[in-house]
């Protein structure tokens, strides 16, 4: 029975995430598992059930990690899929410890111990991020496309949204196990408290005031194929696609805005497998300079730039309207199987995957980039692809005074899989946490404008060339609680979890 309940929880959680997007299931998804743990609390059994549930969830929801191994590395599917198991086991270890700790508390307090569940869950999600650098598909991300439910992220990040979800799950589990009028009152109190937090986050707004646009941004989604042995003619055609799409959007903007105030112009090219290199490719550098000068626009583009140790950075370069470089960001967080391959070289195909996805050197600085040449130009915090999964990065940008966040990305090497909407979900939370708009510009989709409230608009189709035009304003000096204080909420949950554990331990010893 316990295994059936654990399996049910795993599937409910899987269905709550993209591409299924049945987000409401997350609010009951952990209830079967909690019932299995609390009916007959036993730490060892709880650990195994939690590990199995977590491992299965991460394995199925992140299956797309095998795509580059199979399609570009030539690794057979029967090898690639088992290679994903160790990573899923590691990530599943944290729900396992959480479940064991919850069982320990319930041994002392009975079903009342379920009150510890949201504190424990937030604590171990925080621990997972601290120890593995992975917060992908934290339970709060299941709500990314329901803006009204995620505004509290401005206070506690994705951890607080997860806390609310787990609290409701724990309340339902308590009601099912107790089935008394008192249990009904407690559930109503818990659900009411969660609803109050959500409503308060909607009513109490610390979003920056809307200001006049100061820059116009042209976002180019070129749909560059994931092909690395293209001919010179193919390369020239793709470069011309970038240029023509960019100029076409600028001309459209000029035609519509001819009588209005002139705004600074910025063209953004996505991260892509074009392998542009501003530092090494003189012809490309001169072409880009002419383009910027001719169109009086700054250009933000992906470039392979040399590192101090002789390696290569995956960088975002900004040149101004005179064609001069003004800023560069070197990607800090590299994607496993995307930008480095965490496999031994003796595994068949491992070297081939490295040749396709790259072996980059991480950066270590977070420079703000000016969107225009004026002293009053808006400032952007730029991050690349997988960086969007790291809340601290965008929080640091917002704390420095970024007016807007720009995410250039390429998910093309991971195919038409759930990663596209899962990845966008991360960008949604970065917008809400910092109260800054996120301009997401991708190679193959999904490009989108994400408002400071997490509302996703003007999305592009997948694997098709498209362009979008957006305006950018200066933000006010206001900063969210999360921007100012960071991960104080999960830290507080960790302290409370420790106190609950200590109280359980002390009481048991005194018995």
Buried (B, 14 or more C-beta within 10 A) or exposed (E): EBEEBBBBBBBBBBBBBBEBBEBBBBBBBBBBBBBBBBBEBBBEBBBBBBBBBBBBBBBBBBBBBBBBBBBBBEBEEEBBBEBBEEBBBBBBBBBBBBBBBBBBBBBBBEBBBBBBBBBBBBBBBBBBBEEBEBBBBBBBBBBBBEBEBBBBBBBBBBBBBBBBBBBBBBBBBBBBBBEEEEBEEBBEEBBEBBEEBBEEBBEEEBBBEEEEBBBBBBBBBBBBBBEEEBEEEEEEEBBEBBBEBBBEBBEEBEEEBEEEEEBBBBBBBBBBBBBBBBBEBEEBBEBBBEBBBEBBBBBBBBBBBBBEEEEBBBBBBBBBBEBEBBBBBBBBBBBBBBBBBEBEEEBEBBBBBBEBBBEBBBBEEBBBBBBBBEEEBBBBBBBBBBBBBBBEBBBBBBBEEBBBBBBBBBBBBBBBBBBBBBBBBBBBBBBBBBBBBBBBBBBBBBBBBBBBBBBBEBBBEBBEBBBBBBBBBBBBEEBBBBBEBBBBBBBBBBEBBEEBBEBBEEEEEEE
